[in-house]
Amino acid sequence: MLYKQPFCNDVFFSQVYMAREIRTGEIVALKKIRMDNEREGFPITAIREIKILKKLHHENVIKLKEIVTSPDGNKYKGGIYMVFEYMDHDLTGLADRPGMRFTVPQIKCYMRQLLTGLHYCHVNQVLHRDIKGSNLLIDNEGNLKLADFGLARSFSNDHNGNLTNRVITLWYRPPELLLGTTKYGPAVDMWSVGCIFAELLHGKPIFPGKDEASIILIAVNT
């Protein structure tokens, strides 16, 4: 049984709570599954995320421990939560600290872990489709894990169907998606990784546009 603490962060860009497992004392993170607009059962996006996370088991990918529900009788009104291992920070939060500048060895360490985790996802035919600093979680020992698979999608090398191009946060979205393609593969994640790498070295995002057109213009003039 899990007990929710009065603490919330936005590393998953959703309602996320820190909780303690009563029996073991383990600290975990609870991500609430949004049911607000669902009239016909469980959200398909949540089903996809859970299915993907259940098949991924790697030291650089966030671990989904279980799914729990809150009883109807309490103030949380029967909410459904994904239970994750708890991480202390996210990369964006660390980078935004006053006077913070990552050293080259730190950048190498984080990039190695990011690439290792993402390679594992791609080998297992999963596109993350939202690589950005706030989705890269880090503990106090410097371990990095890929998180928030809400936009992730399984793929196959012989897949010829169309995929949505309205994925990946704008500043980390590759040119082919900005230009409207619906056929793509692991390369879209790798563009985002390159943006993260440049951001860590430069100290700020390199494509901070307000819309697709402005980002393309920045990229052309870079």
C-alpha positions in Angstrom: 0.0 0.0 0.0 1.3 3.4 -0.9 0.8 6.6 1.1 0.9 9.9 -0.9 3.0 12.7 0.6 2.2 16.4 0.2 4.9 16.8 -2.5 4.5 17.2 -6.2 6.9 17.9 -9.0 6.5 18.2 -12.8 9.4 16.2 -14.2 6.8 14.0 -16.0 4.7 17.1 -17.0 1.8 15.5 -15.2 0.6 15.2 -11.7 3.5 13.4 -10.0 3.7 12.8 -6.3 6.4 11.5 -4.0 5.2 8.6 -1.9 6.4 6.1 0.7 5.7 2.4 0.6 4.4 1.7 4.1 5.7 -1.8 4.5 9.3 -1.2 3.2 9.7 2.5 3.6 10.8 2.8 0.0 10.4 6.3 -1.6 8.7 6.1 -5.1 7.1 8.5 -7.6 3.4 8.3 -8.4 2.3 9.6 -11.8 -1.5 10.1 -12.0 -3.2 8.8 -15.2 -5.4 11.5 -16.5 -9.0 10.3 -16.9 -10.7 13.7 -17.2 -11.6 13.4 -20.9 -12.2 9.7 -21.1 -15.7 8.6 -21.6 -15.1 5.1 -23.0 -12.6 3.4 -20.6 -8.9 3.6 -20.0 -6.9 6.1 -22.1 -5.2 4.5 -25.1 -2.1 6.6 -24.6 -1.7 5.3 -21.0 -2.2 1.7 -22.2 0.6 2.3 -24.8 2.9 3.8 -22.2 2.4 1.0 -19.7 2.9 -1.7 -22.4 6.1 -0.1 -23.5 7.5 0.4 -20.0 6.7 -3.2 -19.0 8.9 -4.5 -21.8 11.9 -2.2 -21.1 14.3 -3.2 -18.4 17.5 -1.2 -18.4 19.6 0.7 -15.9 19.2 3.9 -17.9 15.4 3.6 -18.4 13.0 4.6 -15.6 11.5 1.5 -13.9 7.7 1.1 -13.8 7.1 -0.8 -10.6 3.4 -1.3 -10.6 -0.1 0.3 -11.2 -2.1 1.2 -8.1 -5.5 2.7 -7.5 -6.8 5.0 -4.8 -10.0 3.9 -3.0 -13.2 5.8 -4.0 -13.8 6.7 -0.4 -10.8 9.0 0.1 -10.1 12.5 -1.2 -8.2 11.2 -4.3 -11.5 9.8 -5.7 -10.4 6.5 -7.1 -7.4 7.8 -9.0 -5.1 5.4 -11.0 -1.4 5.8 -10.6 1.8 4.5 -12.3 4.4 3.8 -9.6 8.0 4.6 -10.6 11.3 4.4 -8.9 12.1 7.8 -7.4 14.8 10.0 -8.9 16.2 13.1 -7.1 16.5 15.5 -10.0 16.0 16.2 -13.7 18.6 17.5 -16.1 16.8 20.8 -16.8 16.4 21.5 -13.1 20.0 20.9 -12.4 21.1 23.1 -15.3 18.9 25.9 -14.2 20.5 26.3 -10.8 22.2 29.7 -10.5 25.9 29.5 -11.5 25.6 25.9 -12.6 27.8 24.8 -15.5 28.4 21.2 -16.2 32.0 20.1 -16.6 33.2 18.1 -19.6 33.5 14.9 -17.6 30.0 15.4 -16.3 28.6 16.0 -19.8 30.4 12.9 -21.1 29.0 10.8 -18.2 25.4 12.0 -18.8 25.6 11.6 -22.6 27.0 8.1 -22.4 24.1 7.1 -20.2 21.6 8.8 -22.4 22.9 7.2 -25.5 23.1 3.8 -23.8 19.5 3.9 -22.6 18.2 5.2 -26.0 20.1 2.6 -27.9 18.4 -0.1 -25.7 15.0 1.5 -26.6 15.8 1.5 -30.3 17.1 -2.1 -30.3 13.8 -3.0 -28.7 12.0 -1.0 -31.4 10.7 1.8 -29.2 10.8 5.5 -30.3 10.8 7.8 -27.3 9.7 10.9 -29.2 10.2 13.4 -26.4 13.8 13.5 -25.5 14.5 16.7 -23.5 16.2 17.7 -20.3 13.1 17.5 -18.1 12.6 13.9 -19.2 16.1 12.9 -18.2 16.1 12.0 -14.5 19.2 11.9 -12.3 19.8 10.6 -8.8 22.3 11.9 -6.3 24.9 9.4 -7.4 24.9 10.7 -11.0 22.8 7.9 -12.6 20.7 9.1 -15.5 17.4 7.4 -16.6 15.1 8.1 -19.6 11.6 8.9 -18.3 8.2 10.0 -19.5 7.2 7.6 -22.3 3.8 9.2 -22.8 4.6 9.9 -26.5 6.7 6.8 -27.1 5.7 4.4 -29.9 6.7 0.9 -30.9 8.0 0.6 -34.5 9.3 -2.0 -36.9 11.9 -1.6 -39.5 9.5 -2.6 -42.3 6.7 -0.3 -41.1 5.4 1.9 -43.9 2.5 3.5 -42.1 2.1 7.1 -41.2 3.1 8.4 -37.8 2.1 11.7 -36.2 4.6 14.5 -36.6 3.1 16.4 -33.6 5.6 14.9 -31.2 8.8 15.9 -29.5 8.9 19.3 -27.7 9.4 22.1 -30.2 13.0 23.1 -29.3 14.1 19.4 -29.7 12.0 18.6 -32.8 14.0 17.5 -35.9 13.7 19.3 -39.3 11.8 16.5 -40.9 9.0 16.7 -38.3 9.0 20.5 -38.5 8.5 20.1 -42.2 5.6 17.7 -41.8 6.9 14.2 -42.6 4.8 11.3 -41.2 7.4 8.6 -42.0 10.4 8.5 -39.7 12.4 6.3 -37.3 15.1 6.4 -34.6 16.8 9.4 -36.2 14.2 11.7 -34.7 15.4 10.8 -31.2 19.0 11.2 -32.2 18.4 14.8 -33.3 17.0 15.5 -29.8 20.0 13.9 -28.3 22.3 16.2 -30.4 20.3 19.2 -29.1 20.8 18.1 -25.5 24.5 17.6 -26.1 24.9 21.1 -27.6 22.8 22.6 -24.8 25.0 21.1 -22.1 28.1 22.5 -23.8 26.6 25.9 -24.7 24.8 26.4 -21.4 21.4 27.1 -22.9 19.0 25.7 -25.6 20.3 26.2 -29.2 16.9 26.3 -31.0 14.7 28.4 -28.7 12.0 29.3 -31.3 8.4 30.2 -30.6 7.0 28.1 -33.5 8.1 25.8 -36.3 9.0 28.6 -38.7 11.2 30.4 -36.3 13.1 27.2 -35.3 13.8 26.4 -38.9 15.1 29.9 -39.4 17.4 29.6 -36.4 18.7 26.3 -37.6 19.4 27.6 -41.1 21.3 30.6 -39.7 23.3 28.6 -37.1 
